[in-house]
Amino acid sequence: MKKMFFGVYRFFAMLLENARMSVSNIFNNRLRSFLTILGIMIGVTAVIALITTISAVSRSISNSFTSMGAGQLTLSVSGSDLKPGLNTENLNALLEVDGIVGLTPSVSLSASMIYGGERDTGISVKGVNEYYFTREDELVERGRTINIFDVERKSAVCLIGKDVLDSFFYGVNPLEKTVYLNGIAFTVIGILGEDATNDVMIPYTTALKMNAEAFVTSATLYLTSAEISDSVVSSLEPVLDEMFSFEEDTYSISTMEALENTMTELLGMMSALLAGIASIALIVGGIGIMNMMLTSVTERTGEIGLKKALGARPGEIQMQFLIESFLLSMMGGVLGVGQGVILSIVMCRLMGADFSLSYGSIALGVGFSAAVGIIFGWSPARKASRLNPIDALRSM
């Protein structure tokens, strides 16, 4: 028991002495040590900054998808020769599918707009129904929304966006004013908020009439919850197959969850790729450590020979140089962590993403730097431990 205790004591005493000597040697060669540490620091900084920033961007995109409407299905219809799209009866049939609480047909067109002698072309017009505004309750800033009577009567009413408001009604209240879209007189019933992506919104039935169409080719389906999207798709497909006489490639259904998963997967692949590229800097830093340690072994050949002559074992010599290599790498790793966190905060702010400290990236950076120090320090340490003491003493 006493012998084992003495052995443990001797081991830790040797570690402390080797660490002291390693620190002393590092500070005695400040410039060379700094340049070696710099390579590791840059690599760790790059790894932490890239992984943390991409994680923040990924979370931001995920939140954007959620705000855009988790629990929605987007139906796009290419149709067939006999049936180019969905009619009102078909849309009502889709509402009967379990899990669907509402839908909004979408009809888009580009129009010219005239008011008070002013004319503008390329106005983006979107046709929707009354249910659209129950899901987008903050979309209308002033006035009223499109209601079911507007849809059924194909009323010539519209809501205008901020760009149209500034272009045609600067300093004027546009409500109840008459504008002309493609030569058709429309009454302005509301003003859209900042989040609106279209210049003008009208009843979708009116938009179909303007396009000389009778079928809807795009619709958004709203679900009772996001978790049932897969089951709703499974129930929806037979209904649509029957509508289009079981012809292939007549429609497609996409979910926000599927798009989000695809985007997350792409960001994950990008994160791994960029982390791999950043790790090259760590490998270059490891080569710098190896070069420094080989130089150190050559410079301290006499010291090594003297230690061996006094009874130092090869393993003790090897441990001394491994500790020095490890300390160099860890100094670079710790400095790299600090720089990486600061750079991550700056990059997240520039990209408008919320910063969140990634402990995984820190562990990866520090662990990688420690591994680099041991792996690239092994060969010089091995070389030092195998020096012949007589040959080493002759170099003094």
Buried (B, 14 or more C-beta within 10 A) or exposed (E): EEEEEEEEEEEEEBBEEBBEBBBEBBEEBEEBBEEBBBBBBBBBBBBBBBBBBBBBBBBBBBEEBBEEBBBBBBBEBEBBEEBBBBBBEBBEBBEEBEBBBBBBBBBBBEBEBBBEEEEBEEBBBBBBBBBBBEBBEEBBBBBEBBBEEBBEEBBBBBBBBBBBBEBBBEEEEBBEBEBBBBEEEBEBBBBBBEEBEBBBBBBBBBBBBBBEBEBBBBBBBBBEEBEBBEEBBEBBEEEBBEBBEEBEEBBEBEBBBBBBEEBBEEBEEBBEEBBEEBBEBBBBBBBBBBBBBBEBBEEBBEBBBBBBEEEBEBEBBBBBBBBBBBBBBBBBBBBBBEBBBEBBBEBBEEEEBEBEEBEEBBEBBBEBBBBBBBBBBBBBBBBBBEBEBEEBBEBE
